[in-house]
Amino acid sequence: MSAVASLPRPPPFKTVPARPPAPPANGEYVSFGVTRRLDESAATPEDVGAVSLLRHATTEENVKALLRELLDKFTAIVDALHAGQAPAEDLRDVVVNLMFVINEHRAHQARQILVDALEAQLRRKRDIIQDVEKCIGEFEAELALLVGEKQMRVDFGQASSVAAVLDREFDLLLSLR
């Protein structure tokens, strides 16, 4: 009796190009238990009764300016509290504007977190493949010694195809950036 496995080879790994999901047919979706409509837009500072303090072209400049203004107003409030006054409403507009700018940035943040996770996964897979290829080399060397210095080449084509699949995944990952 031979010790050959009777199971068939696993099917080849197929990569599916990344596509965003189709929008819901009825135009509504549930996010964190709240039903929302696709045609809704994010609330602006004016929608919640605050004065818009967004004066710069980029998100980074707006965040820096709002944080600077928040710090200035906070120190003014601390000084006023020290003097016996309490103007707490001064911070509201700055905080609302800061929350608005940060919420606009969340989609980019989610994309970047996903890209970082996929890159880490790809690095782990490449490390595993290198370990497997190292073990294959050691196995071939031991096998050659046992057979009496006769070089044998065992076909491990599956390992090289896994590396090719990882290379395609990496190319796909780079195209997301």
Order of alpha helices (4+ residues) and beta strands (2+ residues): beta-beta-alpha-alpha-alpha-alpha
